[in-house]
């Protein structure tokens, strides 16, 4: 099992030990682009054409609610490719 597969497995199990960089890696893999915050904010927005944007704060550890949002994207992308 590759590192990326392990990362996907952690997201699907809603792990509490995920980092911002790991969620960013997964979102960018699925075609999302990251927009830097403006005005000193720590919230980064990920956008993909035809999809709702997702905003994630760059705090460690990542709260479960943000991992849940990425999980929904992973599940949707997985089933769209089948």
N, CA, C and O atoms as CSV, one atom per row, in Angstrom:
chain,resi,resn,atom,element,x,y,z
A,1,UNK,N,N,0.849,-1.174,0.000
A,1,UNK,CA,C,0.000,0.000,0.000
A,1,UNK,C,C,0.899,1.242,0.000
A,1,UNK,O,O,1.820,1.357,0.808
A,2,UNK,N,N,0.615,2.160,-0.913
A,2,UNK,CA,C,1.434,3.364,-1.032
A,2,UNK,C,C,1.119,4.359,0.092
A,2,UNK,O,O,0.132,4.217,0.813
A,3,UNK,N,N,1.983,5.363,0.216
A,3,UNK,CA,C,1.758,6.404,1.225
A,3,UNK,C,C,0.453,7.144,0.955
A,3,UNK,O,O,-0.277,7.489,1.884
A,4,UNK,N,N,0.163,7.385,-0.328
A,4,UNK,CA,C,-1.060,8.091,-0.676
A,4,UNK,C,C,-2.284,7.266,-0.306
A,4,UNK,O,O,-3.266,7.807,0.202
A,5,UNK,N,N,-2.232,5.961,-0.556
A,5,UNK,CA,C,-3.347,5.080,-0.179
A,5,UNK,C,C,-3.564,5.087,1.335
A,5,UNK,O,O,-4.702,5.080,1.804
A,6,UNK,N,N,-2.479,5.101,2.084
A,6,UNK,CA,C,-2.590,5.161,3.548
A,6,UNK,C,C,-3.219,6.481,3.989
A,6,UNK,O,O,-4.016,6.523,4.926
A,7,UNK,N,N,-2.850,7.543,3.306
A,7,UNK,CA,C,-3.410,8.861,3.615
A,7,UNK,C,C,-4.920,8.878,3.340
A,7,UNK,O,O,-5.693,9.398,4.144
A,8,UNK,N,N,-5.329,8.316,2.218
A,8,UNK,CA,C,-6.757,8.229,1.899
A,8,UNK,C,C,-7.481,7.402,2.956
A,8,UNK,O,O,-8.584,7.754,3.374
A,9,UNK,N,N,-6.877,6.328,3.379
A,9,UNK,CA,C,-7.482,5.471,4.409
A,9,UNK,C,C,-7.659,6.252,5.716
A,9,UNK,O,O,-8.686,6.118,6.382
A,10,UNK,N,N,-6.671,7.062,6.083
A,10,UNK,CA,C,-6.772,7.879,7.299
A,10,UNK,C,C,-7.904,8.896,7.183
A,10,UNK,O,O,-8.627,9.140,8.150
A,11,UNK,N,N,-8.054,9.483,6.008
A,11,UNK,CA,C,-9.125,10.460,5.804
A,11,UNK,C,C,-10.484,9.772,5.906
A,11,UNK,O,O,-11.398,10.289,6.550
A,12,UNK,N,N,-10.615,8.626,5.282
A,12,UNK,CA,C,-11.893,7.910,5.309
A,12,UNK,C,C,-12.261,7.448,6.716
A,12,UNK,O,O,-13.441,7.289,7.029
A,13,UNK,N,N,-11.252,7.232,7.568
A,13,UNK,CA,C,-11.530,6.830,8.951
A,13,UNK,C,C,-11.628,8.039,9.892
A,13,UNK,O,O,-11.766,7.883,11.105
A,14,UNK,N,N,-11.554,9.257,9.309
A,14,UNK,CA,C,-11.641,10.517,10.067
A,14,UNK,C,C,-10.584,10.607,11.173
A,14,UNK,O,O,-10.888,10.946,12.316
A,15,UNK,N,N,-9.364,10.302,10.813
A,15,UNK,CA,C,-8.253,10.364,11.753
A,15,UNK,C,C,-8.089,11.773,12.319
A,15,UNK,O,O,-8.324,12.763,11.627
A,16,UNK,N,N,-7.687,11.848,13.570
A,16,UNK,CA,C,-7.457,13.137,14.231
A,16,UNK,C,C,-6.019,13.619,14.060
A,16,UNK,O,O,-5.681,14.725,14.483
A,17,UNK,N,N,-5.178,12.804,13.447
A,17,UNK,CA,C,-3.758,13.121,13.339
A,17,UNK,C,C,-3.355,13.663,11.971
A,17,UNK,O,O,-2.187,13.569,11.593
A,18,UNK,N,N,-4.285,14.218,11.240
A,18,UNK,CA,C,-3.970,14.722,9.903
A,18,UNK,C,C,-3.462,16.152,9.969
A,18,UNK,O,O,-3.829,16.922,10.856
A,19,UNK,N,N,-2.617,16.485,9.020
A,19,UNK,CA,C,-2.051,17.818,8.939
A,19,UNK,C,C,-2.626,18.549,7.721
A,19,UNK,O,O,-3.164,17.931,6.802
A,20,UNK,N,N,-2.501,19.856,7.739
A,20,UNK,CA,C,-2.992,20.684,6.644
A,20,UNK,C,C,-2.348,20.260,5.327
A,20,UNK,O,O,-3.035,20.150,4.311
A,21,UNK,N,N,-1.047,20.023,5.335
A,21,UNK,CA,C,-0.326,19.653,4.112
A,21,UNK,C,C,-0.854,18.354,3.509
A,21,UNK,O,O,-0.867,18.193,2.288
A,22,UNK,N,N,-1.286,17.435,4.357
A,22,UNK,CA,C,-1.822,16.162,3.858
A,22,UNK,C,C,-3.176,16.370,3.178
A,22,UNK,O,O,-3.433,15.793,2.122
A,23,UNK,N,N,-4.038,17.186,3.776
A,23,UNK,CA,C,-5.333,17.475,3.157
A,23,UNK,C,C,-5.126,18.241,1.854
A,23,UNK,O,O,-5.822,18.006,0.867
A,24,UNK,N,N,-4.168,19.152,1.862
A,24,UNK,CA,C,-3.851,19.913,0.644
A,24,UNK,C,C,-3.416,18.976,-0.473
A,24,UNK,O,O,-3.848,19.130,-1.615
A,25,UNK,N,N,-2.575,18.017,-0.158
A,25,UNK,CA,C,-2.074,17.060,-1.143
A,25,UNK,C,C,-3.228,16.294,-1.793
A,25,UNK,O,O,-3.254,16.112,-3.010
A,26,UNK,N,N,-4.167,15.853,-0.982
A,26,UNK,CA,C,-5.305,15.086,-1.490
A,26,UNK,C,C,-6.208,15.962,-2.355
A,26,UNK,O,O,-6.622,15.549,-3.439
A,27,UNK,N,N,-6.512,17.165,-1.883
A,27,UNK,CA,C,-7.374,18.057,-2.653
A,27,UNK,C,C,-6.735,18.429,-3.995
A,27,UNK,O,O,-7.422,18.477,-5.015
A,28,UNK,N,N,-5.448,18.687,-3.997
A,28,UNK,CA,C,-4.762,19.020,-5.246
A,28,UNK,C,C,-4.713,17.814,-6.183
A,28,UNK,O,O,-4.753,17.980,-7.403
A,29,UNK,N,N,-4.628,16.619,-5.637
A,29,UNK,CA,C,-4.659,15.402,-6.447
A,29,UNK,C,C,-5.983,15.308,-7.209
A,29,UNK,O,O,-6.014,14.867,-8.358
A,30,UNK,N,N,-7.064,15.720,-6.569
A,30,UNK,CA,C,-8.386,15.664,-7.189
A,30,UNK,C,C,-8.724,16.920,-7.992
A,30,UNK,O,O,-9.881,17.117,-8.363
A,31,UNK,N,N,-7.745,17.762,-8.262
A,31,UNK,CA,C,-7.930,18.887,-9.166
A,31,UNK,C,C,-8.279,20.216,-8.532
A,31,UNK,O,O,-8.589,21.169,-9.247
A,32,UNK,N,N,-8.241,20.309,-7.228
A,32,UNK,CA,C,-8.522,21.578,-6.551
A,32,UNK,C,C,-7.263,22.441,-6.551
A,32,UNK,O,O,-6.148,21.926,-6.473
A,33,UNK,N,N,-7.452,23.752,-6.639
A,33,UNK,CA,C,-6.328,24.678,-6.538
A,33,UNK,C,C,-6.489,25.483,-5.259
A,33,UNK,O,O,-7.600,25.836,-4.864
A,34,UNK,N,N,-5.375,25.763,-4.629
A,34,UNK,CA,C,-5.394,26.476,-3.354
A,34,UNK,C,C,-5.212,27.969,-3.588
A,34,UNK,O,O,-4.331,28.394,-4.336
A,35,UNK,N,N,-6.062,28.756,-2.931
A,35,UNK,CA,C,-5.938,30.214,-2.964
A,35,UNK,C,C,-5.472,30.674,-1.597
A,35,UNK,O,O,-6.039,30.298,-0.571
A,36,UNK,N,N,-4.436,31.489,-1.597
A,36,UNK,CA,C,-3.888,31.998,-0.343
A,36,UNK,C,C,-4.855,32.976,0.299
A,36,UNK,O,O,-5.616,33.655,-0.391
A,37,UNK,N,N,-4.822,33.045,1.627
A,37,UNK,CA,C,-5.721,33.971,2.331
A,37,UNK,C,C,-5.293,35.422,2.119
A,37,UNK,O,O,-4.144,35.715,1.786
A,38,UNK,N,N,-6.244,36.305,2.320
A,38,UNK,CA,C,-5.953,37.739,2.194
A,38,UNK,C,C,-6.144,38.399,3.554
A,38,UNK,O,O,-6.961,37.959,4.363
A,39,UNK,N,N,-5.413,39.413,3.781
A,39,UNK,CA,C,-5.597,40.211,4.984
A,39,UNK,C,C,-5.161,39.524,6.267
A,39,UNK,O,O,-5.719,39.795,7.330
A,40,UNK,N,N,-4.177,38.643,6.188
A,40,UNK,CA,C,-3.648,38.026,7.394
A,40,UNK,C,C,-4.440,36.845,7.923
A,40,UNK,O,O,-4.170,36.372,9.027
A,41,UNK,N,N,-5.395,36.366,7.175
A,41,UNK,CA,C,-6.200,35.223,7.604
A,41,UNK,C,C,-5.391,33.933,7.496
A,41,UNK,O,O,-4.403,33.870,6.764
A,42,UNK,N,N,-5.816,32.913,8.225
A,42,UNK,CA,C,-5.152,31.619,8.151
A,42,UNK,C,C,-6.017,30.591,7.434
A,42,UNK,O,O,-5.710,29.399,7.462
A,43,UNK,N,N,-7.096,31.038,6.791
A,43,UNK,CA,C,-8.018,30.144,6.105
A,43,UNK,C,C,-7.709,30.120,4.609
A,43,UNK,O,O,-7.741,31.152,3.938
A,44,UNK,N,N,-7.413,28.934,4.105
A,44,UNK,CA,C,-7.106,28.733,2.695
A,44,UNK,C,C,-8.334,28.156,2.000
A,44,UNK,O,O,-9.017,27.290,2.547
A,45,UNK,N,N,-8.608,28.642,0.791
A,45,UNK,CA,C,-9.760,28.170,0.030
A,45,UNK,C,C,-9.276,27.318,-1.135
A,45,UNK,O,O,-8.357,27.695,-1.862
A,46,UNK,N,N,-9.908,26.168,-1.299
A,46,UNK,CA,C,-9.603,25.256,-2.389
A,46,UNK,C,C,-10.778,25.285,-3.356
A,46,UNK,O,O,-11.929,25.118,-2.953
A,47,UNK,N,N,-10.478,25.500,-4.640
A,47,UNK,CA,C,-11.532,25.614,-5.644
A,47,UNK,C,C,-11.284,24.644,-6.802
A,47,UNK,O,O,-10.149,24.337,-7.168
A,48,UNK,N,N,-12.406,24.182,-7.356
A,48,UNK,CA,C,-12.373,23.322,-8.536
A,48,UNK,C,C,-13.577,23.694,-9.372
A,48,UNK,O,O,-14.673,23.871,-8.841
A,49,UNK,N,N,-13.389,23.812,-10.660
A,49,UNK,CA,C,-14.474,24.183,-11.552
A,49,UNK,C,C,-15.635,23.200,-11.427
A,49,UNK,O,O,-15.447,21.986,-11.507
A,50,UNK,N,N,-16.827,23.737,-11.232
A,50,UNK,CA,C,-18.021,22.912,-11.127
A,50,UNK,C,C,-18.285,22.340,-9.751
A,50,UNK,O,O,-19.238,21.581,-9.574
A,51,UNK,N,N,-17.458,22.686,-8.765
A,51,UNK,CA,C,-17.617,22.175,-7.398
A,51,UNK,C,C,-17.665,23.346,-6.415
A,51,UNK,O,O,-17.175,24.440,-6.694
A,52,UNK,N,N,-18.264,23.083,-5.273
A,52,UNK,CA,C,-18.278,24.091,-4.222
A,52,UNK,C,C,-16.872,24.257,-3.658
A,52,UNK,O,O,-16.135,23.279,-3.535
A,53,UNK,N,N,-16.494,25.482,-3.316
A,53,UNK,CA,C,-15.176,25.679,-2.692
A,53,UNK,C,C,-15.178,25.135,-1.268
A,53,UNK,O,O,-16.222,25.058,-0.619
A,54,UNK,N,N,-14.011,24.767,-0.801
A,54,UNK,CA,C,-13.849,24.296,0.575
A,54,UNK,C,C,-12.770,25.160,1.224
A,54,UNK,O,O,-11.699,25.363,0.653
A,55,UNK,N,N,-13.059,25.659,2.405
A,55,UNK,CA,C,-12.123,26.505,3.143
A,55,UNK,C,C,-11.627,25.743,4.363
A,55,UNK,O,O,-12.412,25.207,5.144
A,56,UNK,N,N,-10.293,25.707,4.509
A,56,UNK,CA,C,-9.674,24.975,5.611
A,56,UNK,C,C,-8.666,25.893,6.299
A,56,UNK,O,O,-7.803,26.466,5.633
A,57,UNK,N,N,-8.763,26.040,7.618
A,57,UNK,CA,C,-7.771,26.850,8.331
A,57,UNK,C,C,-6.466,26.078,8.483
A,57,UNK,O,O,-6.462,24.856,8.633
A,58,UNK,N,N,-5.377,26.804,8.440
A,58,UNK,CA,C,-4.067,26.160,8.587
A,58,UNK,C,C,-3.681,26.152,10.062
A,58,UNK,O,O,-2.812,26.903,10.503
A,59,UNK,N,N,-4.352,25.282,10.809
A,59,UNK,CA,C,-4.093,25.092,12.227
A,59,UNK,C,C,-3.801,23.619,12.452
A,59,UNK,O,O,-4.335,22.763,11.747
A,60,UNK,N,N,-2.980,23.329,13.404
A,60,UNK,CA,C,-2.682,21.934,13.744
A,60,UNK,C,C,-3.191,21.661,15.139
A,60,UNK,O,O,-2.940,22.481,16.023
A,61,UNK,N,N,-3.872,20.595,15.399
A,61,UNK,CA,C,-4.348,19.604,14.426
A,61,UNK,C,C,-5.592,20.109,13.705
A,61,UNK,O,O,-6.277,21.019,14.172
A,62,UNK,N,N,-5.864,19.498,12.564
A,62,UNK,CA,C,-7.043,19.850,11.777
A,62,UNK,C,C,-8.283,19.322,12.484
A,62,UNK,O,O,-8.313,18.170,12.916
A,63,UNK,N,N,-9.298,20.156,12.601
A,63,UNK,CA,C,-10.530,19.732,13.260
A,63,UNK,C,C,-11.269,18.704,12.400
A,63,UNK,O,O,-11.145,18.680,11.176
A,64,UNK,N,N,-12.029,17.869,13.076
A,64,UNK,CA,C,-12.737,16.766,12.429
A,64,UNK,C,C,-13.702,17.248,11.346
A,64,UNK,O,O,-13.876,16.560,10.340
A,65,UNK,N,N,-14.320,18.386,11.521
A,65,UNK,CA,C,-15.287,18.896,10.556
A,65,UNK,C,C,-14.637,19.125,9.185
A,65,UNK,O,O,-15.282,18.914,8.158
A,66,UNK,N,N,-13.372,19.553,9.156
A,66,UNK,CA,C,-12.672,19.785,7.897
A,66,UNK,C,C,-12.241,18.475,7.265
A,66,UNK,O,O,-12.259,18.337,6.042
A,67,UNK,N,N,-11.856,17.520,8.085
A,67,UNK,CA,C,-11.513,16.191,7.575
A,67,UNK,C,C,-12.761,15.553,6.964
A,67,UNK,O,O,-12.674,14.876,5.939
A,68,UNK,N,N,-13.919,15.765,7.588
A,68,UNK,CA,C,-15.187,15.235,7.073
A,68,UNK,C,C,-15.487,15.807,5.683
A,68,UNK,O,O,-15.949,15.084,4.801
A,69,UNK,N,N,-15.226,17.092,5.490
A,69,UNK,CA,C,-15.453,17.713,4.182
A,69,UNK,C,C,-14.562,17.091,3.111
A,69,UNK,O,O,-15.015,16.823,1.998
A,70,UNK,N,N,-13.297,16.864,3.448
A,70,UNK,CA,C,-12.376,16.248,2.495
A,70,UNK,C,C,-12.784,14.793,2.242
A,70,UNK,O,O,-12.664,14.300,1.121
A,71,UNK,N,N,-13.260,14.114,3.275
A,71,UNK,CA,C,-13.734,12.741,3.120
A,71,UNK,C,C,-14.875,12.687,2.102
A,71,UNK,O,O,-14.902,11.802,1.247
A,72,UNK,N,N,-15.804,13.619,2.190
A,72,UNK,CA,C,-16.928,13.664,1.246
A,72,UNK,C,C,-16.425,13.857,-0.186
A,72,UNK,O,O,-16.964,13.260,-1.118
A,73,UNK,N,N,-15.405,14.679,-0.361
A,73,UNK,CA,C,-14.833,14.899,-1.693
A,73,UNK,C,C,-14.173,13.624,-2.197
A,73,UNK,O,O,-14.357,13.246,-3.354
A,74,UNK,N,N,-13.403,12.958,-1.336
A,74,UNK,CA,C,-12.726,11.714,-1.720
A,74,UNK,C,C,-13.756,10.664,-2.134
A,74,UNK,O,O,-13.591,9.998,-3.156
A,75,UNK,N,N,-14.810,10.517,-1.346
A,75,UNK,CA,C,-15.844,9.526,-1.660
A,75,UNK,C,C,-16.545,9.868,-2.983
A,75,UNK,O,O,-16.798,8.980,-3.797
A,76,UNK,N,N,-16.855,11.141,-3.195
A,76,UNK,CA,C,-17.520,11.552,-4.432
A,76,UNK,C,C,-16.621,11.316,-5.643
A,76,UNK,O,O,-17.089,10.839,-6.677
A,77,UNK,N,N,-15.340,11.646,-5.526
A,77,UNK,CA,C,-14.403,11.443,-6.632
A,77,UNK,C,C,-14.211,9.962,-6.923
A,77,UNK,O,O,-14.107,9.563,-8.083
A,78,UNK,N,N,-14.165,9.153,-5.884
A,78,UNK,CA,C,-13.961,7.720,-6.051
A,78,UNK,C,C,-15.137,7.098,-6.812
A,78,UNK,O,O,-14.936,6.301,-7.728
A,79,UNK,N,N,-16.342,7.459,-6.435
A,79,UNK,CA,C,-17.515,6.860,-7.068
A,79,UNK,C,C,-17.761,7.458,-8.460
A,79,UNK,O,O,-18.356,6.796,-9.311
A,80,UNK,N,N,-17.314,8.701,-8.708
A,80,UNK,CA,C,-17.448,9.276,-10.035
A,80,UNK,C,C,-16.545,8.585,-11.052
A,80,UNK,O,O,-16.865,8.534,-12.239
A,81,UNK,N,N,-15.420,8.056,-10.586
A,81,UNK,CA,C,-14.462,7.408,-11.474
A,81,UNK,C,C,-14.813,5.962,-11.774
A,81,UNK,O,O,-14.201,5.352,-12.652
A,82,UNK,N,N,-15.774,5.406,-11.075
A,82,UNK,CA,C,-16.168,4.005,-11.299
A,82,UNK,C,C,-17.113,3.890,-12.471
A,82,UNK,O,O,-17.549,2.788,-12.806
